[in-house]
Amino acid sequence: TVTPTKPTKLEDQHLRMWNLALSATFPKEKFEIFDAQCFLRRLLGEAMEQEDQEILKQWLRKAFQDQDLLLFPLHCPESEDHPVGHWTLLAVQRQPQEVRYYETLADQNEFCLSKAVSLLSILGITQDLKPKNVFMQKDEECCECVMHYMELEVRHLAGEGWGSVLSLHPEHRLTIRGQLKR
């Protein structure tokens, strides 16, 4: 768990490692998990030249044509409401086209939601986003929740179904932590 006394920038690294674990576990599946710090922050947050931003948008559209599933871990920066920030997940399935948005707070984080809407706009998808999940976090665990939903999405893509990863129970969270430590 990330707390104010521990480093707060480890979550994106955990997401990168989880991406590697999922890619190694499901090498035949066509999915892409976009890096929140390197790609999404540049595309959606930092000021950059229009030409460079258009290159990133074209790359994103091409990925949507080439992959069956796109996963976007979205980050809200630190604020008074979220001292260590907040994470949500946008999942975009190409065929049949479906969009799922995972928010683990009772009140939607508007910052993350606006990023999700921007990404859908770049992909040419118009859809109202309503959270698909029913699990609500109890503590500072949104990054673990995002990893849980990433795994659920990839396992569903691999044909294991939506029940392949049960609810985010404490044993599954311990499994996630154990794999990240390895």
Buried (B, 14 or more C-beta within 10 A) or exposed (E): EBEEEEEBEEBBEBBBBBBEBBBEEBEEBEBBBBBBBEBBBBBBEEEEEEEEBEEBBEEBEEBBEEBBBBBBBBBBEEEEEBEBBBBBBBBBBBEEEEBBBBBBBEEBBEBBBEBBBBBBEBBEEEEEBEBBBEBEBEEBBBBBBBBBBBBBBBBBBBEEEEEEBEEBEEEBBEEBBEEBEE
